[in-house]
Amino acid sequence: MLSRAGGLGYLGTNDWRVISALSIRPGATSSDIAVFLAMNKAIVSKSVNTLIARDLIVPADGRRGPRHLYLTAAGAEMHDRM
């Protein structure tokens, strides 16, 4: 399933699932999301990179290691419209 995301192009089902997971678990890492959604981590990582590029999620600044992810204002608004 592909869905038009208000001028941002199309987002796939996996992208929507990642947005939804981060609305429930802000600060989760890609590994956390993969476990929470029972998805392959490579698929989650691809969605995370897509969503970062579209400014819908953002990694927290900090030390090296796992990236803690958060919805941006645009990502939260998109989630609320879903």
C-alpha positions as CSV (number, residue, x, y, z in Angstrom):
1,M,0.0,0.0,0.0
2,L,1.3,3.4,-0.9
3,S,-0.3,6.6,0.4
4,R,0.1,10.2,-0.7
5,A,1.6,12.2,2.2
6,G,0.5,15.8,1.7
7,G,3.0,17.0,-0.9
8,L,5.8,14.7,0.4
9,G,5.3,12.0,-2.2
10,Y,4.3,8.5,-1.4
11,L,4.9,6.6,1.8
12,G,4.7,2.9,2.0
13,T,3.0,0.8,4.7
14,N,6.3,0.2,6.5
15,D,6.9,4.0,6.7
16,W,3.5,4.5,8.2
17,R,4.2,1.7,10.7
18,V,7.4,3.4,11.8
19,I,5.6,6.7,12.3
20,S,2.9,5.0,14.3
21,A,5.5,3.2,16.5
22,L,7.3,6.4,17.2
23,S,4.1,8.1,18.2
24,I,3.7,5.4,20.8
25,R,7.4,5.0,21.8
26,P,9.2,8.3,21.2
27,G,13.0,7.9,21.5
28,A,12.9,4.3,20.3
29,T,15.9,3.1,18.2
30,S,15.5,1.2,14.9
31,S,16.2,-2.0,16.8
32,D,13.4,-1.2,19.3
33,I,11.0,-0.4,16.5
34,A,11.9,-3.7,14.7
35,V,11.1,-5.7,17.8
36,F,8.0,-3.7,18.7
37,L,6.6,-4.1,15.1
38,A,8.0,-7.6,14.5
39,M,9.7,-6.3,11.4
40,N,13.1,-7.0,9.9
41,K,15.6,-4.4,11.1
42,A,16.8,-3.8,7.5
43,I,13.3,-2.8,6.4
44,V,12.9,-0.6,9.5
45,S,16.3,1.1,8.8
46,K,15.2,1.8,5.2
47,S,12.0,3.4,6.4
48,V,13.9,5.4,9.0
49,N,16.2,6.8,6.4
50,T,13.3,7.7,4.1
51,L,11.5,9.4,7.0
52,I,14.6,11.3,8.1
53,A,15.1,12.5,4.5
54,R,11.5,13.8,4.4
55,D,11.9,15.5,7.8
56,L,9.2,13.4,9.4
57,I,11.5,11.9,12.1
58,V,14.7,13.1,13.5
59,P,17.5,11.3,15.4
60,A,18.5,12.8,18.8
61,D,21.9,14.4,19.0
62,G,24.3,12.7,21.3
63,R,27.0,10.2,21.6
64,R,27.7,7.6,18.9
65,G,25.7,4.4,19.0
66,P,22.1,3.7,18.6
67,R,20.1,6.6,17.3
68,H,17.1,7.5,19.4
69,L,14.3,8.7,17.0
70,Y,11.5,11.2,17.4
71,L,8.7,12.5,15.3
72,T,9.2,16.0,14.0
73,A,6.3,18.5,14.2
74,A,5.5,17.5,10.6
75,G,5.7,13.8,11.4
76,A,3.4,14.2,14.5
77,E,0.9,16.2,12.4
78,M,0.9,13.6,9.7
79,H,0.4,10.9,12.3
80,D,-2.6,12.8,13.7
81,R,-4.1,13.0,10.2
82,M,-3.8,9.2,9.6
